[in-house]
Amino acid sequence: MSKVNYLYLGCGFTFHKDWTNVDFVSTGENVQAYNLLAGVPFQNNQFDAVYHSHVLEHFPKDKAVLFIKECYRV
């Protein structure tokens, strides 16, 4: 059975150690810092699933569509 590759965007302090975790600011050694307003810093189709919760409402409306497209892309 193969491992599912998860990406958690905007994780804050609630991250999963077995997932790839990204937020605007690193909140621990398991969280990569990246400006998500600039996109998602990974290659196409790199993940099996992308999760984010309570992050989209922090994006300006004109950046929200790009963020959702980036989630789909990776």
Secondary structure, 3 states (H helix, E strand, C coil): CCCCCEEEECCCCCCCCCCEEEECCCCCCCEEECCHHHCCCCCCCCCCEEECCCCHHHCCHHHHHHHHHHHHHC
